[in-house]
Amino acid sequence: MNVTTTSRYPWENDPLLTVENLTMRFGGLVAVDNLSFTVGRGDITALIGPNGAGKTTVFNCVTGFYKPTEGRIVMRHGPGRRDEAVEELTDSAARYARQEDGAVFLLERMPDFTISSTAKVARTFQNIRLFGGMTCLENLLVAQHNPLMRASGFSIAGLLNLPSYRSAAKEAKDRAIYWLEQCQLIHRADDPAADLPYGDQRRLEIARAMCSEPHLLCLDEPAAGLNPRESAELNALLQFIRSETGTSILLIEHDMGVVMKISDHVVVLDYGRKIADETADAVRNDPKVIAAYLGVDDESEIDDEDIRADLHRGEHQAGTQGGEA
Amino acid sequence: MEYFIQQLINGLTLGSIYGLIAIGYTMVYGIIGMINFAHGDIFTVGAYVALAVILLLGISGATGATMLVLALLLVLVISMVFTAVWGWTVERIAYRPLRGSFRLAPLITAIGMSIVLQNFIQVTQGARVKPIQPIISGGIPLFDGRSDGGIIVQLSWMQLLIIVSTFVLMVGFTFLITKTALGRSQRACEQDQKMAALLGVDVDKTISLTFVMGAALAAVAGLMFLLLYGVLDFYIGFLAGIKAFTAAVLGGIGSLPGAMLGGIVLGLIEVFWSAYFSVEYKDVAAFSILAIVLIFMPSGLLGKPEVEKV
């Protein structure tokens, strides 16, 4: 495996998630092609690229929705790279291994529900997937299903309302209320989630994901459909999550206002391949990224000679690969 | 008037049994959208296990009251455990491998499992009707209408037992579904299984537990049926299952209070029709009313109407 030892970027030294040589094929279509990138601990990492670049496919592989065709996805709890533990785990048949000060997980081996409950990866969707018929509070309690189930002793203690269950239930409710407050949704706690306006539903999804106490929060286009004021609030919420809980964030986003303002690290995909992997500032000025994003037709709007030259190269590449975008 | 009240009591009793079985249908439909036709036969299994344990313990009408209550509780627990294991097994071997295949596949397997269970009971227990002596007799005379040429209205202990335990079970169940983590995850799986899994809910386990809970309630209904009628054959589950399924649809399939309400309505229709019109046509009446209700309320009495968003 290509474990690089470069320390040019901070995220290489203390990675939370590494996606290594990930390939996902659907029949003849290669949605993700030999992709490797790293999500640093405590970072906000953005995954960007034109429509059809394979971003959501990467998310689906990370969260167990798809089984990758090839590649390794490693999640780490506790500081450091843990290279030895990762290699040892890869050689064994186990799904994860615990160490004294943490654990390593091979996400591609884990069934979907344990990725949330054990590896502590939570996600939201491009199209909102709340439990519409349940109240906002209940939505957040479902995310705390596992600690509650354990405390309720498979509902026996829950039915008898024993003190052990009552304290766990209170704790869960307190956490739910905390996140409802942070997302300014506390006044809607007992309303069915489907009755909320769109922007509120987006925040409720984030609140629900946070209730599972994730180490990594994966957000698929959280700013889609938000107005400028709402996306500013979203920025603030994401920065609050990072600073308050230390949860690392991996987000797919088209709204460059959000991406550039809050990201520490930006990975750019095009046709399932990585075309840039840099800090936000470096990516902003990367000609390949501009070409992929603006498309070659917009070349006239770019007035830098070097970029034009690059664009022509990009055009040639794009022409041979075909596809959407 | 006395006659009416007596029939009301009889109808509630019958309806409670239908309702308890109907809950099993409605819960399974709610969570995986299939009709578990084998559920009626799980009810038969529950009744037969109860019969076996009653004979083993030697419970009879002569047993003292305290002993009788304890013994019947023991019978109930044993037959609940048996049906729960059956329900779990049927789901595990016959339904789970077919989850995600086309809709008709699990339906056909369910009918198959129903026939398998029926024949299994027939072969192992014999095709003949099995009677037991009445265990609970007597009751509370509510009022004596004989002086006016009427009848004595009586609430028998048996009927009281059935109505009260159904009520208690319903309260417990409603609490379980609305307030506990298990119930919440069941409702979450009902709405979006994939999302529930991504939030850490073990969907397979939740579905298994749904089958287990439905089967345990069928055991309660089985014991009640045995005590009320005193006879069993391998075929009781078929008709009771169809009736309970009807009750679930009548109440709005997928809705828990709907199943109970549907059961009681169906029980009342049957009993009143038999009492005031002709007993031969009671099933015709019950099913005709079902058809009429569904024409005017396609999603049942308490079901949520399906709104298609465009």
Contacts between the chains, C-beta under 8 A, distances in Angstrom:
chain1	res1	chain2	res2	distance
A	63	B	198	6.1
A	64	B	198	7.7
A	65	B	194	7.4
A	65	B	198	7.8
A	112	B	194	7.7
A	112	B	197	4.5
A	112	B	198	6.2
A	113	B	196	8.0
A	113	B	197	4.4
A	113	B	198	7.5
A	113	B	200	5.5
A	113	B	201	6.1
A	113	B	202	5.1
A	113	B	203	6.7
A	114	B	200	7.7
A	115	B	198	7.5
A	116	B	197	7.8
A	116	B	198	5.6
A	116	B	199	5.7
A	116	B	200	3.9
A	117	B	200	3.5
A	122	B	198	7.5
A	122	B	199	7.5
A	123	B	198	6.1
A	125	B	195	7.7
A	129	B	192	5.7
A	129	B	194	7.9
A	129	B	195	4.5
A	131	B	187	7.1
A	131	B	188	5.3
A	131	B	191	4.6
A	131	B	192	6.4
A	131	B	195	7.4
A	131	B	196	8.0
A	132	B	191	6.7
A	133	B	187	7.3
A	133	B	191	6.0
A	134	B	184	7.5
A	134	B	187	6.1
A	134	B	188	7.1
A	134	B	191	7.4
A	138	B	184	5.9
A	138	B	187	7.8
A	141	B	181	7.4
A	141	B	184	5.8
A	142	B	184	5.4
A	142	B	185	6.2
A	142	B	188	4.5
A	142	B	196	6.8
A	142	B	199	5.8
A	142	B	201	6.8
A	143	B	199	4.6
A	143	B	200	7.2
A	144	B	181	7.9
A	145	B	181	5.5
A	145	B	184	7.1
A	145	B	185	5.0
A	145	B	188	7.8
A	145	B	199	6.7
A	145	B	200	5.8
A	145	B	201	5.0
A	146	B	200	5.1
A	148	B	181	3.6
A	149	B	181	5.0
A	149	B	182	6.8
A	149	B	185	7.6
A	152	B	180	6.1
A	152	B	181	5.5
A	152	B	182	7.2
A	154	B	182	7.0
A	154	B	209	7.9
A	155	B	176	6.2
A	155	B	180	5.0
A	155	B	181	7.3
A	155	B	182	4.4
A	155	B	183	7.8
A	158	B	176	7.8
A	158	B	179	7.7
A	158	B	180	4.2
A	158	B	181	6.7
A	158	B	182	7.2
A	159	B	172	6.6
A	159	B	175	6.9
A	159	B	176	6.3
A	159	B	180	6.9
A	208	B	199	7.1
A	212	B	199	5.9
A	212	B	200	5.9
